[in-house]
Amino acid sequence: GQQVMQIPQYQHVQEGEDFTTYCNSSTTLSNIQWYKQRPGGHPVFLIQLVKSGEVKKQKRLTFQFGEAKKNSSLHITATQTTDVGTYFCAVYSGGGADGLTFGKGTHLIIQP
Amino acid sequence: NAGVTQTPKFQVLKTGQSMTLQCAQDMNHEYMSWYRQDPGMGLRLIHYSVGAGITDQGEVPNGYNVSRSTTEDFPLRLLSAAPSQTSVYFCASSSEGNYGYTFGSGTRLTVV
C-alpha cells in the first residue's frame, strides 16, 4: 500500500511562533487527510485534500497539496497552547486495500 | 449522536487470555476499521470492513479477528493475548472509505 513519510517527528516552538509539518510520498496520492490528536486523546479529522495544488484554510491552519500530489503540508500561524498535540497525515489506499495509512506524526510542543 | 463508542476504556489481560474489544457507531457508516497505536509507530491498520458481512486484513492482522454482522458493530477479538499486543486500540468509521474518519476514544490494553 501507499506509504507516507512525515517530518519532523518533534517540533518545539515558543507560543506565537509558526509551525509546519510535512508529508511526503514516493508515489502519487489520490488524496491526503490530516488529523490532530491531543495528548491522551483520539485522532480528530481536520481536512481532506484531493486536487493538485489545492490550498485550504481553517482559521490559523493552512493545508497544501503539492502540484504532483506527492507531498502535503500543514502550517499553523501564531501557535497557541491549544494547538499542542500530534498532527498526522493519512492516505487512503482504496481499491483492494481500504483503510488509512498514517504517517508517524509530528508532535507539537509549545513553550509559553 | 454518540458517534463511535469503544468499550472498555482500559483493560489488563494476562498472557494467553482472550477478549473482545467492542466498537459501535450510530452514524450508519459503512466503512469501519481498527488501528493500534504504539509509541513512535503512529497508527497501524489491523482490520477493516466496507460493510456488513465484509472484512479484510490490514497491515498488522496477526493475533486478531473481526466480524461485521451489523452495520453498527465491529468487534475486535484477541485470540490469545501476548505482551506485544500491549497498545492503544482505536476504532474508526466513515461514510465513504476515502473521506474523513470518526474515531472512538480508544481502549488502552496492557498484557502482562
Interface residues (C-beta under 8 A of the other chain):
Chain A: G1 S30 N31 Q33 G41 H42 P43 V44 F45 I47 Q48 F88 A90 Y92 G94 A97 D98 G99 L100 T101 F102 G103 K104 G105
Chain B: Y31 S33 Y35 G40 M41 G42 L43 R44 L45 Y48 V50 D56 G58 E59 F90 A92 G97 N98 Y99 G100 Y101 T102 F103 G104 S105 G106
